[in-house]
Every structure is written in C-alpha cells, then in structure tokens.
Amino acid sequence: MPDAAAVSLTVHGRFFHRGDQQVFLRAVTYGPFPPDREPDVDSEFARIAAAGFNCVRIYLTPTLEELDLAEKHGLLVMATVPWHWDSLFTENPATIADAKRELTVFLQRHGPHPALGALLLANEIRPDLVRFMGPLQVREVIEDLIEHCHSLAPALLVAYANFPTTEYLEPRNADFTAFNVYLEKQEDFERYVRRLHNIAGDRPLLLTEFGFSTWREKEVGLSAQELEDKQAEMLSWAHRVAEEEATAGFTVYSWSDLWFNGGREVTDWSFGLTRRDGSEKPALARIREEFSQKELPPTEPSLFTIAICTRNGGHRLKDNLPHFENIVDPNFELVVVDDGSSDDTRKIVDHFAQQTSLDIRVLSQEPSGLSAARNHAAREGRGEFIVYIDDDARPHPLWLKYLRKAFARNPNAAAAGGPNLPPAPSSRQNAIVTACAGNASHILFTDTTAEHLPGCNFALRRELLLEMGGFDKRYHAAGDDVDVCWRLLDAGYDLAFHPAACVFHDRRPDIKGFFRQQRGYGEAEALLFQKHPQRFGSDGIRWKGFLYSGATLSPDEGAVIYHGPMGEAPYQMLNLRHMPMRALADGYDTPFNRWLLKLTEKLASRQRRKTRQKFRGPVAKWHPSSPQPYAHEIATRRDYSLGECAPRARVLASLIEQGWVISRDEQFADLEKGPLRLILAETIHSADSTTLHLRLMYPPIPVEEVLEKLGQVIEGKQ
C-alpha cells in the first residue's frame, strides 16, 4: 500500500492539493442501496472513474473492499461514519461516546488508507433539533468530534456536511466547509456559492451535494424525457459555476436512482445519473462531456505590474520572491521598490533577478515611506493594473487569474483584491498574533464588493490611481490603503472582491512587533480621522460593511439567528457585524495560550487607542451594556411519545388556532402567548413512532394548567 501521506488530500489556501498538484474534486454520491439490490462495486466504480469522477461520497461506513476498489480505479472516498445525529445528542453523553467509539474503530482501521480523502462526520442535522439543543451547544459537540478525529488521523481532512437551513452551524476547527445546495436557477446558485465562500472564511468550500430529481411529472407537468434533459442541463451549469467560482469541488447527487432510506427502498425519488436498471440518463453523458472541457486562457490579457515596496526586508524577500515564479498567469512584470534600505535588500533582489526568467526591475529611493514607494511603483509601472503585495506575503499561483475575474465581472471596479491567509504559525507568539484581532482584513458590502481592501493584496487601475493623485504621502506606514479605498468609493467606483484571489501573509513574528504594528495603526487612524471625520464615531472608524477575520461564520453566545417563522426558513442566517476571530492553530490551543491571546488583544487595543488619541484621533466613550431580554425566564421541559410520524406541524397548527402567535424569526421560540414562549422539536424513530420535545419558557408565574393544556393538544385530546 502506498504512503497515505504522499497521496492524501491537503489544504492549500482555498483549494485542495494532492501531493504538489492542485485537485478539483469531481465527486458523486454512491448509495445507500437496498440490501437485496446492491450493485457490483468493482464495475460501478469503473464506470464512475470512466465518466471523469475522481471521488465518491459514501454515506454509510465504507468497507475495506470499497476503499481498495476506489484506490484501484483512482478514486478518493469521502466517507461518513453514521451515528445518531438525528436525536437530541447534546443531552445524551452516551450518544456522543458511541459516536467517538465508532469513529475510533473506523479511523484506527482505515484512517491511513490512501483512498480515504476526507471524512464528513455528520450530514444535515435537522434545524428543529439544532434550535432545541442550542446552536452553540451543537457546534461545540461537532467541534469536539472533529478534534477527536484529528487526534486519531492528523493528516485526514474532516468537516461537517451543512446545508442552508442551518447555514450558521459551521464548526470552526473543520478543515474545509462542506455544503449541500439544491437551487434550480443558475443565478441563484451563483449568488449562494459566493455567499458560502464568505461563510467559509479562509478555508476551501466543497459542494457536497447538488442534484435534480427526474421523478416529478405530476409536480411540474413535464414528461420523463423533459425532466431528464433538465437534469442534464442543471448539472452541466452547476459544475461549471462550481469551477468558475473557485470552489474546491463539486458533488453530483447521485450515481443511481436506487436508494434505501429509513428501512425501505425509496421509489418516489430519482436523482441518479443512472436509472434503477443501471442504464444511463442523458445527464451522465453531459457531465462526462463537461468534465473533459479544458479552460481556455484569457484572450489578450492586460499586463499586471506587481509592486513590492520594502525597507530592510531582505530576509523576507529572500524567502518570498521565488514564489512569484509559480504564478500561472505569464503576463506580469515585477517591480521592487527599495525605500532606502540599509540591509542587504538590493543584493538579494539583484541576485534573484539574475537567476529568474521573470520580468523584474528594482527601483530605489531615499527613505520616504510606504505611500511614496507605492506611488513610485505606479509611475514606473507599465501595466494597466498595478497590484500591491507586502514583502512578507507570497502569492497563490492563481492569484492574478482571480483578480482578472474580479475586474471582469464588475466593469465599475476601480480596484480589486482578495483574502490574505496566514501560513502555519512558526512559534507560540506567532500563533498568538495570527489569532489576534487587529490584523489586516477585508470589509465587504456584498459578497463581491468591498468597503476596504488591505494593501497587502490590492490591485488598482494604474492610470486611475495616478489621475487621483496616488497614495497620500502623509501615511508613512499604514492607512494609505484605507484612504484610497474611501476616495474611490466617494468618486462612485466599486471595489471588487474575489475569495480565491488570495495571498499568504505572514503576521508579525512576535507580540512586541504586533504591539508596534498596532501603534502604527493607531497613528494612521488619527490621520484618517483628520481627513475623513465623517467616517468616524467616538470609538473609531464606522464601517458600513461586514468585517471578515478569516474565521468561519458561526454563532457565539447571544448571537442573533434569523430562523424564520417557527424555525422553518429554508435559509437561516446569522446576524453579525463581523466574523468571529480565528481560533489558535492546532498545537497551540491550550488554556495558557488562550489566556495569553486575550491579554495580548486587550493590551494591543489599549495601545492602538492611546496612540490614536495622542495623534488627535477620536476619543472612545464608554457605553452601558443593554439589558438582556428574558434574563429571568424559567424553562420547563416535557417529552411525549406519540404513535405518529412528524407531529410537530400538527401541534403548531393546533396551537395557532387556540390563540398562540408565531414568534419573530430571530427569537429563540416557535410560538408565544402573552409572557409564555415555547419551542418544539421531534425525534422520529419510525413511520409510526415519534418523540415530541417541548420547552416552555416563562417568567416566574404558575404554568401547571398551561402545561396540562399543551399536553392535551399534543396527545390529540383537544
């Protein structure tokens, strides 16, 4: 068996790699099948591979035979180890213990298998259960299971297969973001994929289900042939969108119309690329053709001038300059502006220029500051676009490709950029700094337009930049990118954003350097305040957009989630002004380091605030905290065993008839009546057995009579 480490999937920025090669996962779901109609795995995997797929997603625990046959046919396996995530598992330690036991057995046996590409440890936990248990508590259990898997198989990628109805339920320690998405209009699908990129934060986005059922004649009035043709069309454009929007992979749901669920064969269901008799639908031929298409290079691409402005950054440039040779877009020049360095910067750049085939120039100036150096590069550059990157950052090979896409899809964009991703930390202090608030980040109005693009990943139309006077030279170390962004916005231009136009940006190596950076940011904010006072409040800049930290979008204590009426919205969104901060990297997440992180953030914030005030910036004011609603509320729990399937909808409808009203969709309740609020969830055991869970929330008043009446409604006696 080959070395699993040499062939396993790894994360590189927003994409997956296998060895040194970037790989786009083209996956298809396989099974589960009726026990008496299991197809021959060897022949089916051969057909899957021949169609151009490189991965299969299996919902039941894959066997050694399936893993071996996947390896034989060059397929990776995206596995799931089933456990009872369809229950109130946060209340039952035994369920979580069983899950860990099953995961341990599987990973100890098969974790090193070279065909095992990734593990999805649960799939679409129902929203009523999530609301009843609490989103934060559910997320913490998922994160605990991911940590357990990481401890057993450190090289294996692990995630949770989420879906739009619990969009907010993203574990922060997953290796990638996995989403099942079913949208039948291409424009809606494109918009939602762009949103998912920003929910994912810095990590790859993998689409783990997309499909269309061809068993719909009565519903949509189309013939069987028309439905199969529509399936082929939808899968074709969905795959194309997944690639164009820089996801890490696309999963077709499913391989066969044969499907076994809930202890029975499902016949009113036909998502397969093949029919129940194994024959091909038109979608399989279409997706095979789609997979064979090669991306065409851009026609007559315009020249980019990549500008690196540095002072005494020789040691950083020595490590980072070789990475520019990996950029796949050949149409760029590289300009290094030496801002009066006293170290060996010039010697290092000249040596690199002699060894490389890149078009590279070195410009020198007396020490004048960052803005002056950036203007020097803009004046001397030959490109239509000038792209600024810091000397402590290195580009992803596809960086320029996605900057081009950002400009192409927004003709009104004067500038474009993308995320700056931190490399793996090299020390405890570097890990602390990487996770701290206050690092350079992008701020978005929408999923594709920004309010701020950081200067370490900042592309501009060069002539426009020069026409507007370039960067303001009063900003010697920071703030010049913010000033340019605001001036462009005030002039009516857009700032385009693409999540895959990423660079890898080293944070400060130690806490002392981070404090020095925060003092510089404080001074820059004071200068910005003097020039743009209308954009400031007493606490600093009043950003209108959403602040991204690089972490994934997920709830904290007290987060507001728009669940929709009675928790049934198809897209349930989390309302935040900024993303949670990055967690400490693996190997550094200890109690002491978490304490040190909080202390560092507190001291850095104070340092920044004091410096801002010293240079005549805005003075922060104290604001009293708002009282928490329902702070003194009492909750009472009841469970009812019922001989019917899915009684929740019936009970809610009955209570509405009796005067209960639907709670506002951001409230943690389904219905309310006066001071009373309640929430319902159901655990479905079989077609004629369900447990209905009720939680009644109320101020300190007697509710025994209310609970009795609720029980009568639930049991069908009212």
N, C-alpha and C positions, 0 to 999 in steps of 0.2 A: 504494500500500500504506500503511495507517495506521501511525502511530508505534507501534512494538512496545512501547516503554516505557509507553505510555498504556493498553495492554490486557493486558500480561503479568501473570502471577501474582506476587504478593509475599507475604511472610510478615508477619503482624501478630499477635504473641503465639502462641497455639496454633492459629491459623486462617489461611486464605488470603484474600487480597483481590485484587480485580481493579479497578484504579482506586481509588475511595473505598468500594466495596461489598464486604462480606464475601461469599465464594462458597464453597459446599459442592460439591466435585467429585463429580458422579454419572457415573462412568466405566464403560466396558465394553471388554473386550479384543477386538481385531479381528485375526484371522489368527494365524499364517500359514496360507495356503490352498494346496491342491495347484496346481501351476503351470498345469495344463490346466483348472482349475475355478475360476479367480479370479472372484469376483462383480464386478458393476459398482460401483465405489467411489462414484460420484455418487448412485446410487439407494439404496445401503446406508447411506451417511452421512445421507441424507434420512430414512430410516426410523429410524435411531438418534436423530437430533435430535427427530423427531416423538414418539418414546417418552419423551422427557424427559431424555435424557442430555445432558450438556454437555461431555463429554470422551471421547476414545477412547485406549486404550493399545495401541500398536503395538510388536511385539517385534522386527521387522526394521527396518532403517533406513528411515524414511518418505521417500517421494519428494516432489518439489516439487508434483506433481499432488495427492497425498494431502493435503499441507499446505494447498494452495489450496482444495481441496474442503472440507476441515474448516472453514476460515475462511468459505467460502460458506454453510455450514449452521450457523454459530455454535458450532462445536465446538473445544475445545482438544485438542491432541495431547500425550500422554505418550509420549515416544519412547525407544527403545533402539537403540544402535549396537552390533551384535554384535562380539565378539572372543573369543578362546579362554580364557574364564574356566573352562572345563571341563578345564583342564590344570594342571600344576604351574608356573604362570606366575611365581611369585616366583623360580624358579630359571632363568628364561629371559628375559633382558633384551630379546631380540628380540620376544617376545610383547607385552611392555608397550610397547615402541616402536611396534609395529604398532597397538596399541590407541590410543595417542596420535595416531598418524597418521590413523587412521580418524575419531577424534573431531574432530581439527583440520579435516579436509576437510568433515565434516558441519556443524560449527558455523560455519565461515567462509562456507559456502553458505547455511545455513538458520537460524543462530542468531538473527538479528533477525526471523525470520518471526513475525507476530502470532499465528498459530495454535499456535506451539510453546510449550506451557505449562510443561513440565518434562522433564528428562532422567533416566532411570534407567540408570546406566552398567553394570549387571550384574544378573543375576537368579538368586537361589538357588544360590550356589556350594556344591557338594556337601560335606557335612561330613567325609568321609574325606579329601578333598583339603585342606580347611582344616586339619584336625588334622596332616596330614603336613607341610604347608608351615609351620605355626605360625600360630595366630590373630592374634598381634600383627603378624607379617610380612604376612599377607593384608590386615589392616586398614590397614597403612601404604601398601600399593600402592593400595587403593581410595581412600584419602585423597589420595594423590599424583595420581590420575586426576581426582578432584573438583577439586583445586586447579588442575590443567591446564584443566579446563572453565571454571572461574571466571575464569581469566586471559583466555580467549578470548571468553566471553559472560558478563560480570559480572552481568547482570540475569536470567539464566536460572536457575531453581531446579534443583538437581542432588541426587540421592540414590542409594542402593543398595537394590534390592528384596530385602529379607531375608525369612527365614521361621523358624518356631520351632526348627527343627533346628540352626540356628546363631544362636540368639537373641542371643548375646554379640557378634556380629560387626557392631557398629554403628559406622560411621565418625563421627568427632567433628566433622568440618567439613561434613557434609551439611546442606542447607537444611531438610530435614524427614526424619522417619523413615517409611520405606515398608515395609509388611509384607504378605506373602501369608499368609492364615489360612484354614484349612478345618476348621471344627468344626460338627458336626451337631446339637448341643444348644444351645439358646439360652442357658441358664445358664452353660455352659462358655464360650461365645463372649463373653458379657458380662464374665465374670471375666478372660478373657485380654485383652480390649481395655483394661480398667482397668490390668492389669499393663503392657501396652505403652505406655500413657501415661507411666508412671514410668520405663520404659526410655528413652523418647524425651527425657526431661529437659524443657527449656524449649520444645522446638520442636514443630511440628504433627505429628500422627500421621495418615498416609494409608494406608488399607487398599487395597492394590494388586491383590489377588485374593481373591475368595470365590465359591465355586460348588458345584454338586452335579451329578454325572453321572447321567443318566437311563438309562444302559446298565448295568443291574445286576440283571437279572431272576434270573439263577442265583445271584447272591451273596446277595441279601436276600429272595428269594421274593415280590417284588411285581410286579404287572403293569406294562406300559409306561405305562398311564394313571396308575396309582397313583404311579409314580416321578415322572412329570411334575408331578402335583399336589404331591408332596412338595417338588420343586424350587421350585415357585412359593411354597409356604409358607415355606421356608427363606430364600429371597432377600428375601421381604417382611419377616420379623422381623429378618434381619441388617441390612438397610438401616435399619430403624427404630432398632435398637440403635446403629448407627454414628452416627446423628444425635443420639440421646439421650445417648450417651456422649462427645459433643463431639469426634469425630474431624474431620479436615479434609476427608474424602471417603471414598467407598466405590466399589469397582470390582467389577463383575459379571464373572465368568469363566464363559462367554464369549458373544460375539454369535452365533456359528454353530457347529453340530456339525461342519462341515467343518474339518479340521485336518491340517496337514502337519508332520511332525517326524521327524528322523533319516533324511531322504531318502525318506520314504514317507508315504502317506496313512494316518492312524490311524482305524481303524473301530471298535475296541472302546473308544469314548470318546464321550460325548455331553453335554458341559457347556453346550451352546449354548442361547440364548434362542430360536433358530430352528433348524429341522431342516436336514438336508443338502439338501433340495429347496427351502429358503427359507421354508417355512411356519412360522407362529408356534406356539410352545409356550404353554401356559397361563401360564408364568412371565413372559412378556413383557407380557401384559395386566395381570398382577398388579403387576409393577414399575412399569408406566405409571400404574396407579391409585395406587400407593404414592407416586410422585413428585409427584402432584397434590395430596396431602394438605397442608393448612395446619396449622401448630402452633397449638393453642388456648392462649389466655392463661390463667394460673392463676386459679382461682376464689377470690374474696375473699382476695387475698394480704395477708398481715400486713405492718404497717408496719416499715420498717427505719429506724433512726437511724444515719446515717453521721457518725462523730465524727473530727474532725481536731484534734489537740492540738499547739499550736505555741508556740514562744518565738522571737521575732526571725526568723520565717520568711516575712516579707512577700514577698521576692523569689521564693521558691519558690511561694508560694500564687498569686502573680500569673500564673505560667505554668500551674499545675495546676488551679486552680478551674474554668476553662472546660470542662475535660474531664468534669466531673460532669454537664454538660448533655447529654452524649451517652449517658448510661446509659439503656437501653431500658426498664427497669422504672420505672414512674412513682411507685410507692408508697414513697417515702422522704422523709425530711427530712435536711437537712444542718446539723450543729452544729459550729461552730468555737470551740474553747476557747483563748483568748489567755492564756497563762501569764506575765503580767507583761512583755510585750514592750516594748522601748524603741525599736524601729524603726517603720516605717510599716505594720505588720501590720493594725492596726484600720482604717486609712484604705483599704487595698487591699481588705479584706473588705467593708467598708461600700459601697465603690464597686461591687464585683461584685454585692452584694445588690440594689442599685438597678437594675442592668442586667438581671438574670436573672429568669426566672419560677419558679426553684426555691424550695422552702420552705427558707429558710436563716435561721439565728439565730447571733449571736455572743455568747459568754459570756466574761466577763473575770474574772480572779482575780489576786491578788498572786502573785509568783513562788513556786511551791510544789512544782514538779517534775512529771514526766510522770505518775506514778501518781495524784497528786491531781487533775490535769487530766482524766484518764480517768474518775475517779470523779465529778467534776463533771458531765461529759457524761452519764454513766449516770443520775445523779439527775435531771437536767433533760430527758433524752430522753423521747419519747412512744412510741417504737416497742417492739414485742415483742422485737425483736432490736436490739442495738447493734453496729455494725461499725466497728472502728478501722482507720484508714489514716493513714500518716505524711504530713507536709506536703511531703515530697519524692517522693511517689508519686502516680500517677494511675490511675484505674480503667479496665479494659477495659469497653466498652459492655455486655457480657453478664455482668459481674461478679456482680450481685445475682441474676440468673437462676440461675446455677450454685451460689451459696451457698444459695438456696432448695432446689435439688435435693439438695445435700449434707445439709441438715437433714431433708428429706422422706424420704430413703431410710435414715435412721438415727434412729428416734424416741428413742433413748437419748443422742443427741448433745446436749451442753450448749454446744458451740462448734463452729465450722466455719471453714475457711479454704482457701487455695489457694496457688499459687506466686507469688513476686514476681520478675518478669522484668526484667533490666536493659535500659534503652534503649541504642541505639548509643553508644559512648563518644565524648566530645567532645574528648579530648586524650590524650596518652600516659599521663599519670599517672592519669587517669580509667579508661583501659583496663587499666592495671596493677591498680588497686584492684578493678575489676569481676571480674578473673580470680583474685583472691587468695582463699585460704582465710580463713574467719572472718567472712564476710558472713552476714546473717540468712538462715536456711533452715528448711524444714520437715523434720520427722523422723517417719517413718511406721512403725507396727506392721504394717499391711497396706496394700494399695493404696488403701483408702478410710478408714482410721482412723490418727490421728496420735498421736505422743507429745509433739510440740511444734508449735505454730503460731506463726509470728512476728507480733509486734504490728503490723507494717505491713499485715497482711491478716488480721484477726482478728475474727470475728463471734461474739457470745455471746447467750444468752438473758438479757435485761436484768434481769428480776426475780430470776433465779437468781444473777446476779452480785452484785446488791445484797444478797440474803439471805446470801451467803457473806462479806460484808464488803467487797466490791470489791477493788481492787488495793491491795497493801501499799505504804503511802506511804514506806517506808524506801528503796524503789527509785526514785531520782530520775531516772535517765537510761536504764536498761536493766535487764533481769532480771525486770521485773514480769510480762511475758507468760509466762515460764517458770514462775514461781511460781504463777500462776493455772492454767496447764495441769496442773501437778502436783497442785494442790489438787483440781481437778475429777476427775482420774484416781483420786486417793485416795478420793474420795467415790463412786466407782463409775460415773461418767459416761464417755461416749466423746467424742473429738474427731474430728469428721468432716472429710474432705478431698475436694476435687474439683479435678482438674487444670486445669479450664477456668475456675475462679473466680480469675482472675489479675489482678494489678495490675502496673503498670510502675514500678519503684522505682529511682530514681537512687542509685547508690553515691556514696561521698564523692568530691568533685571532684579531690582531690589526696592524695598519700601522707601528708602531715602530718596532714590531717583523719582519714585512716584510722588512723594511729597513735593519735590522740586517742580515736577510737571504740574501739579495742582496749583502751586503758587503762580506759575506762568498762565494757567487757565484763568485764575482769579484776576490777574492783571489785564488779560485780554478781555474778560467780561466787562471790566471797568471802562476800557477804551470803547468797546461796543456800545455800552450804555450811553456814553457821551455822544456817540454818533447816531445811535438808533434808540433814543429813550422810549419811543412809543412801543417798542417790542419787549419792554421790561416791566416787571412788577416789583414789589418790595423784596421778594425772595429770589430774584434773578430773572433770567430770560423766560418770557411767557410763550412757550412753544405751542403752536396750534395743532401740530401733528402728533403722531404716536412715536414714542421713543423706544427704539429697539436696542436691547443689550447684547443680543446674540443667544440668549437662552430661549427655550421654547415657551410658548404661550400656555400657561397653566395657572390654576387658581391658588391663591393664598387664603389664609383665614380672613373672612369678611369680604371676599371678592363677590361682586355682583354678576350673576349669570342670568341671561335672558333665556329662560326655559320655554317661553311661550305659554299659552293658556293650559293649565293643568299639566305642564311639563311635556307637551306634545309637539312643540315646534320641530320641524324637520332639520333646522339649522339652529343649534342652541349656542349662543355666542357669549364670550366672556368680555365684560366691560372693564377695561383698564386704560390708564393713561400711558403706561409704559410697561414693558415686559419685566418679569422677574429677573433678578441678576443671575449670572452664570453660577452654577454650583462649583465648588472646589473640584479640581480634576482628580481622577482616580489615583489613589495612592497618597493623596494629601487631605482627604476629607476626614479629619479627626476632630474630636472635641476641642483640643487646644488650638488647632488651626482655624476652626470656626470662630472661636473667641478672638483670635488674633485678627481675623478678617473683619469682624465687627469693630474692633478697636481701631484698625487702620482706616476703615471707612469714616468713622467718627472724627478722627484726628485730621484726615485729609479734607473732609468737608469743612471743618473749622479753619484749616489753613487757607482753603480757597476763599471762604467767606471773608476772613480777615484781610487777605490781600486785595480782594475786590473793594472792600471799604477803604483801605489805605490809598488806593488809586482813584477815589471818588466815584465808586460804583454804587449801586443801590444798597440800602441797608435793610437787612432782613428783620421782619417783625414776627412776634410770637402770635400764634393763632390758637385759641382754645379748641380742643377736640370736640367734635359733635357728639351728643349723647347717642348711644347705641339703641335702636328700636328693639323692642321685645327683650330688653335686658333682664327683666324679672319674670319672664314667662316660664310656665311649668309645662312639661310634656308627659303624656301618658300613652303607653303603647298597648295595642291589642293585636292578636293574631287569630284568624278564623280559617279553619279547614273547611273547604267547600267542595262539593261534588260537581263542579263545572269547570270549564276551561275559560280563562281570561275574564273573570267577573268584574275587573276594575272599571271598565267602561260602563257597565250596567249600574254599578253602585254610584258612580259620579253623576250619571244622568238622573238617577232617582233622587239624590240629594239636592241637585239643582231644582228639581220640581218641588222640593219641600222648602225652598227659600234660601239655600246656600248659594253663594255667588262665587264666580271664578276669581281667584286672586290675580293681582297684577303679575305679569310674566316674569318679573325679576325677583318676586318674593319666593321664599322657600316654603311654599304651600300650594296645594291644588285648589282648595275651596276655603271660604271663610263666611262666618255668620256672626255679626256683632264682634265681640272680642275673641271669638273662637276661630282657630285655623286648623286645618287638617291636611294630611298628605297620605296618599295610598300607594302601595306597591304590591306586586303579586309574584309569587314563586310558582311556576307552572310545573307540576310533576308529571302529568299525562293529560290525555284528552278529556278526562272526567275527574281530575283532581288538582286543586289549586289551593295554596295558602295565600289569603289576602292579609296584608300587613297594614295596620292603621296607626298613625301617630296623631294624637290630638294635642294642640298647643293652646294654652290659655293663661290668663292672669290668675292670681290666687283666689279663685272662686269655686264653689261646688259644681262638679260636672258629672256626677254619677248618673243623673237622669239623662243627660245628653249622650253619654256613652251607651246607655241601655238602648236608646232610640237608634243610635248608629248601628249597634249590633243587630237590631231587628231589620233595618234596611239591608244590611249586608247579607243576612241569612234569608232574605226574601219574605219576611213576615210583615213588611209594610210596603 
